[in-house]
Amino acid sequence: MTNVHVGIPPRKWEHWERHLVHFHHFESLPVRKLVQVKSPVFRCYNHEWRLTIYPGGDIGSPDGMIAVYLEHCSRPKISARYAFKIRRQNGRVFDEVTSFRYDRFTEGKKWGWTDLTEYATIVNPANRVLNRGTLTVEVCIQPDDKNICTNFFPNNQAARNILRSFMDERTADVIFELQPPAKTGSGLDDSARDGYSTSLDDSTRDEYATSVRVPAHKLIVQLCARGSKLASLCENSDKSTPVVIRYINPDVFRLMLWYVYGGNIAAAEWIDRSEDFIDAANRFGLESFKIEAEAWYIKDLELSVHNVIETLEFAEEKNCSLLKQQAADFVLDNLGTNLSAPE
């Protein structure tokens, strides 16, 4: 049955969604005990259900009584009240039952009554219940409103679809080409380490010996990193003209780009690479990324009289206001103590 709403219903509004289930040629259905007839599956509150009827009764049914159950066919759990109504041909209720609590429905779970109504009264023409041989049961379902937001409505897939497009070269329209720093006779050029991590394992060093291509989507970068240098790099570029970036660890860049796409970075990565992330955030103008990296840097930092001066110098150099405040507070708390930078 279709519901038309004018305005937004209040959260505590007691709403029953109704579905009509028709059992045609009811008198021809088997009337032996324990013999069931199942309806096709129908949807209610984004869950699948079906009605099961035992014309001759189920286990525990008194003789001559019809048993009816509401079966839940979806995997997610749900708590709901339910009601069954049998109406006469003129629309008036002939018999009805309603649950007085919210029962928990798991996949395959059935709730109902073993004695909904008497079979003989249903088929008696004087009661005018069967409409041309059809028994119609009105099924009413009311969800527990505490679960309605999480159980009954599908999640918005926009954020997930954006993440799924990450590193998808087929749909990408811009390529970042990460080129290694120039080498000198003694190894990497120390004057070109901006954003480059010196603590690389052998496999990452091997990868960084050649250029690394990172596909991206111009619209996503420009929307999610609006006003940043990273976004401006995409403006006049396409897949045929890569954006060349030097002197950055490919793993750091990929994780930074994953963050721009809305991805979550593991705590271990934040802790291990917080300094590299701060460098990358400064270089590409990603303020929110920098603030989170700075917070993780502080979380893993153990300030002492031996490192506070070095920390203040680092905070000043990298323009880390949170870290600077943390170090300044430590100095104020330890006035009179000999503070010195490590030799």
Phi and psi in degrees as a GROMACS rama.xvg file:
@    title "Ramachandran Plot"
@    xaxis  label "Phi"
@    yaxis  label "Psi"
@TYPE xy
-80.4319  137.18  THR-2
-110.932  134.36  ASN-3
-116.028  120.135  VAL-4
-105.251  134.413  HIS-5
-109.452  109.505  VAL-6
86.9402  -179.753  GLY-7
-98.8153  122.559  ILE-8
-62.856  145.317  PRO-9
-65.5357  154.274  PRO-10
-58.6369  -38.1844  ARG-11
-87.8669  9.26985  LYS-12
-64.1219  124.95  TRP-13
-83.3624  95.9829  GLU-14
-107.29  126.897  HIS-15
-106.684  126.525  TRP-16
-94.0844  133.567  GLU-17
-113.976  140.711  ARG-18
-135.933  138.046  HIS-19
-98.3671  124.877  LEU-20
-113.677  121.31  VAL-21
-106.431  122.79  HIS-22
-102.635  98.0395  PHE-23
-76.5145  151.929  HIS-24
51.3951  48.6623  HIS-25
-57.6138  -38.3051  PHE-26
-69.169  -17.4154  GLU-27
-88.4251  -6.04375  SER-28
-71.5489  149.281  LEU-29
-62.4554  138.778  PRO-30
-109.899  13.3627  VAL-31
-74.9822  148.65  ARG-32
-66.0651  145.092  LYS-33
73.1841  5.36152  LEU-34
-95.0374  121.368  VAL-35
-109.12  155.531  GLN-36
-128.942  126.005  VAL-37
-108.068  140.722  LYS-38
-80.5164  163.483  SER-39
-62.1838  161.583  PRO-40
-73.3956  138.934  VAL-41
-129.161  161.072  PHE-42
-106.714  138.938  ARG-43
-149.382  125.97  CYS-44
53.1607  40.3701  TYR-45
65.0407  17.7562  ASN-46
-117.202  157.903  HIS-47
-102.641  139.41  GLU-48
-139.69  165.483  TRP-49
-153.859  158.382  ARG-50
-104.524  133.287  LEU-51
-116.634  128.625  THR-52
-123.182  140.238  ILE-53
-114.888  93.4247  TYR-54
-57.1099  -33.3819  PRO-55
-96.2908  4.2247  GLY-56
97.2358  157.144  GLY-57
-108.666  -177.727  ASP-58
-58.6507  130.81  ILE-59
90.018  -7.41249  GLY-60
-78.1745  134.523  SER-61
-61.7554  151.728  PRO-62
-56.2365  134.869  ASP-63
83.5774  1.9692  GLY-64
-100.731  143.36  MET-65
-89.334  135.057  ILE-66
-104.94  138.9  ALA-67
-137.161  135.443  VAL-68
-133.566  146.476  TYR-69
-98.5651  121.357  LEU-70
-107.889  133.966  GLU-71
-93.7097  127.106  HIS-72
-112.751  2.93999  CYS-73
-100.19  157.428  SER-74
-74.3181  -44.6335  ARG-75
-60.7328  143.249  PRO-76
-78.6588  158.16  LYS-77
-154.82  143.892  ILE-78
-109.37  132.041  SER-79
-156.585  154.01  ALA-80
-93.7391  161.254  ARG-81
-151.031  156.354  TYR-82
-148.748  148.85  ALA-83
-121.537  134.955  PHE-84
-129.459  133.48  LYS-85
-111.7  124.461  ILE-86
-110.174  152.376  ARG-87
-75.7584  173.391  ARG-88
-60.5487  -27.8754  GLN-89
-86.1323  2.19808  ASN-90
95.3043  -10.8564  GLY-91
-76.0688  148.733  ARG-92
-72.3165  127.126  VAL-93
-91.1693  -41.2232  PHE-94
-155.704  148.746  ASP-95
-155.833  151.928  GLU-96
-139.262  146.925  VAL-97
-138.256  136.936  THR-98
-74.6303  145.208  SER-99
-101.115  5.09761  PHE-100
-142.467  167.326  ARG-101
-87.7699  111.134  TYR-102
-90.1269  148.81  ASP-103
-89.0256  120.361  ARG-104
-104.188  119.267  PHE-105
-104.103  176.64  THR-106
-62.9852  124.425  GLU-107
86.6623  -5.00451  GLY-108
-75.8532  137.388  LYS-109
-121.201  136.351  LYS-110
-129.109  144.941  TRP-111
172.708  -149.982  GLY-112
-131.099  139.579  TRP-113
-84.2713  -8.52503  THR-114
-140.504  56.9829  ASP-115
-59.6095  -51.8011  LEU-116
-162.203  168.829  THR-117
-85.1732  133.438  GLU-118
-59.856  -43.8763  TYR-119
-62.3017  -34.0212  ALA-120
-73.5466  -28.6707  THR-121
-68.8231  -43.4506  ILE-122
-86.997  -5.22249  VAL-123
-71.7722  116.368  ASN-124
-57.9728  -27.1053  PRO-125
-65.1048  -25.9819  ALA-126
-83.5494  -12.0731  ASN-127
51.501  48.1766  ARG-128
-94.3724  -50.0974  VAL-129
-73.8206  130.818  LEU-130
-103.45  99.9427  ASN-131
54.9117  41.0555  ARG-132
87.2724  0.737654  GLY-133
-102.824  128.829  THR-134
-96.7833  124.406  LEU-135
-110.024  123.419  THR-136
-110.564  123.933  VAL-137
-88.9882  117.948  GLU-138
-100.161  124.981  VAL-139
-117.924  132.755  CYS-140
-129.68  131.212  ILE-141
-126.005  113.836  GLN-142
-73.7579  154.894  PRO-143
-70.2661  119.083  ASP-144
-66.3267  -13.9203  ASP-145
-69.7391  -23.6934  LYS-146
-102.78  -7.35929  ASN-147
-62.7204  -35.6144  ILE-148
-72.3615  -31.0603  CYS-149
-98.1782  -26.6489  THR-150
-97.8043  -32.6477  ASN-151
-101.351  -21.4424  PHE-152
-112.865  136.501  PHE-153
-66.9226  149.983  PRO-154
-71.916  147.962  ASN-155
-66.5662  126.138  ASN-156
-92.412  0.869175  GLN-157
-59.7101  -49.4433  ALA-158
-63.7162  -40.426  ALA-159
-64.7582  -39.1088  ARG-160
-67.875  -34.1156  ASN-161
-64.0958  -44.1175  ILE-162
-64.5496  -35.9352  LEU-163
-65.0032  -24.9392  ARG-164
-81.7628  -7.83092  SER-165
-60.1411  130.463  PHE-166
63.1982  22.1448  MET-167
-91.728  98.5064  ASP-168
-67.4936  -24.1568  GLU-169
-64.7446  -38.8369  ARG-170
-100.923  -7.39177  THR-171
-67.4406  150.547  ALA-172
-126.25  11.7288  ASP-173
-150.262  145.225  VAL-174
-123.475  126.669  ILE-175
-93.4364  123.492  PHE-176
-106.788  110.021  GLU-177
-90.2896  113.252  LEU-178
-103.826  143.043  GLN-179
-68.7608  154.898  PRO-180
-68.0102  158.476  PRO-181
-64.3755  147.513  ALA-182
-105.227  146.503  LYS-183
-112.159  -177.921  THR-184
-62.7977  -25.134  GLY-185
-100.587  8.85317  SER-186
121.863  -139.656  GLY-187
-71.9222  145.448  LEU-188
-69.5587  111.999  ASP-189
-64.4015  -19.6498  ASP-190
-81.5963  -3.20845  SER-191
-125.389  41.3754  ALA-192
-98.9937  17.1935  ARG-193
-58.5529  114.993  ASP-194
77.3988  9.08147  GLY-195
-105.066  129.374  TYR-196
-85.529  131.121  SER-197
-84.3951  -11.4305  THR-198
-99.3417  67.7675  SER-199
-105.083  142.179  LEU-200
-78.3141  173.71  ASP-201
-62.2554  -40.6763  ASP-202
-64.4638  -38.804  SER-203
-69.8012  -36.4271  THR-204
-62.3539  -39.8949  ARG-205
-64.7263  -41.5355  ASP-206
-64.867  -37.0684  GLU-207
-78.3369  -5.46027  TYR-208
-71.3368  -19.4402  ALA-209
-125.919  169.179  THR-210
-66.3788  146.099  SER-211
-120.996  128.002  VAL-212
-97.3722  129.183  ARG-213
-122.119  108.39  VAL-214
-74.3179  150.417  PRO-215
-153.145  176.544  ALA-216
-120.688  117.89  HIS-217
-55.454  -46.0279  LYS-218
-62.4678  -42.8442  LEU-219
-64.2702  -46.3471  ILE-220
-63.3277  -42.8711  VAL-221
-71.352  -29.8993  GLN-222
-80.7512  -42.7297  LEU-223
-86.9554  -14.4207  CYS-224
-127.315  41.966  ALA-225
-54.86  133.6  ARG-226
80.4175  -1.33045  GLY-227
-88.2059  164.492  SER-228
-65.7382  -34.1505  LYS-229
-59.9875  -42.5963  LEU-230
-66.5073  -39.479  ALA-231
-66.9431  -27.823  SER-232
-65.2797  -22.7694  LEU-233
-85.6509  -13.7611  CYS-234
-56.2499  -47.4944  GLU-235
-112.938  31.63  ASN-236
-122.046  157.54  SER-237
-147.784  -174.539  ASP-238
-65.3499  -26.1558  LYS-239
-82.1357  -15.6229  SER-240
-126.977  87.0693  THR-241
-61.8711  151.208  PRO-242
-85.5341  112.023  VAL-243
-84.8525  125.958  VAL-244
-128.842  128.737  ILE-245
-108.589  159.502  ARG-246
63.2807  45.0549  TYR-247
-141.981  138.356  ILE-248
-62.6194  126.537  ASN-249
-57.9422  -37.9712  PRO-250
-64.7461  -40.4865  ASP-251
-63.1156  -42.694  VAL-252
-66.5685  -43.3342  PHE-253
-61.9662  -43.3216  ARG-254
-66.1462  -38.1077  LEU-255
-62.5703  -43.6971  MET-256
-67.8232  -36.9732  LEU-257
-59.8301  -39.9624  TRP-258
-63.2871  -42.5507  TYR-259
-60.3862  -37.6176  VAL-260
-72.9867  -6.91383  TYR-261
100.785  9.19837  GLY-262
-77.8122  156.151  GLY-263
-94.9273  133.164  ASN-264
-97.89  134.754  ILE-265
-62.3351  148.398  ALA-266
-57.4158  -38.8152  ALA-267
-61.898  -37.9557  ALA-268
-67.8109  -42.2697  GLU-269
-58.8494  -44.8985  TRP-270
-68.9267  -45.9157  ILE-271
-70.1096  -31.0519  ASP-272
-117.987  16.035  ARG-273
-57.6952  -39.996  SER-274
-67.2651  -40.7791  GLU-275
-64.0125  -38.5756  ASP-276
-65.0985  -38.8076  PHE-277
-62.953  -43.6429  ILE-278
-59.872  -46.8881  ASP-279
-65.3242  -40.2015  ALA-280
-63.5363  -41.1188  ALA-281
-62.8974  -42.8074  ASN-282
-66.5823  -38.804  ARG-283
-106.462  7.00031  PHE-284
69.4067  35.6112  GLY-285
-100.513  92.2054  LEU-286
-66.6091  -46.7464  GLU-287
-65.6611  -36.7642  SER-288
-63.6385  -39.7639  PHE-289
-66.5249  -43.5975  LYS-290
-61.1565  -41.9162  ILE-291
-69.001  -39.8586  GLU-292
-63.315  -40.1907  ALA-293
-64.0974  -40.4662  GLU-294
-63.0269  -40.0394  ALA-295
-69.3399  -35.7259  TRP-296
-60.809  -44.5182  TYR-297
-65.8809  -39.9303  ILE-298
-60.5131  -34.6748  LYS-299
-92.3867  -2.41404  ASP-300
-89.1452  133.238  LEU-301
-111.928  97.6408  GLU-302
-70.2391  143.265  LEU-303
-148.316  171.875  SER-304
-65.0425  -18.1002  VAL-305
-87.7286  -21.0989  HIS-306
-121.921  -0.132516  ASN-307
-66.4135  -37.4997  VAL-308
-65.4595  -44.3488  ILE-309
-61.0297  -38.3851  GLU-310
-66.9277  -41.1215  THR-311
-62.4142  -40.2971  LEU-312
-64.9064  -41.5708  GLU-313
-63.9891  -43.9847  PHE-314
-63.188  -38.519  ALA-315
-66.8772  -44.9857  GLU-316
-62.849  -41.4264  GLU-317
-93.5384  1.06318  LYS-318
57.5547  49.7672  ASN-319
-100.894  94.8894  CYS-320
-67.8744  -37.5187  SER-321
-63.9259  -45.0302  LEU-322
-66.3102  -39.5886  LEU-323
-61.8185  -41.5108  LYS-324
-65.4502  -39.3799  GLN-325
-62.1183  -45.4299  GLN-326
-68.4764  -39.4021  ALA-327
-63.7424  -40.3523  ALA-328
-62.5929  -37.7721  ASP-329
-64.3355  -41.1929  PHE-330
-62.5576  -44.6878  VAL-331
-63.9271  -35.0972  LEU-332
-73.6773  -15.2887  ASP-333
-122.822  33.2529  ASN-334
-59.0099  138.801  LEU-335
92.6772  -10.4957  GLY-336
-91.003  143.348  THR-337
-73.5836  109.971  ASN-338
-103.182  128.993  LEU-339
-147.902  146.23  SER-340
-72.8226  148.298  ALA-341
-63.8438  145.653  PRO-342
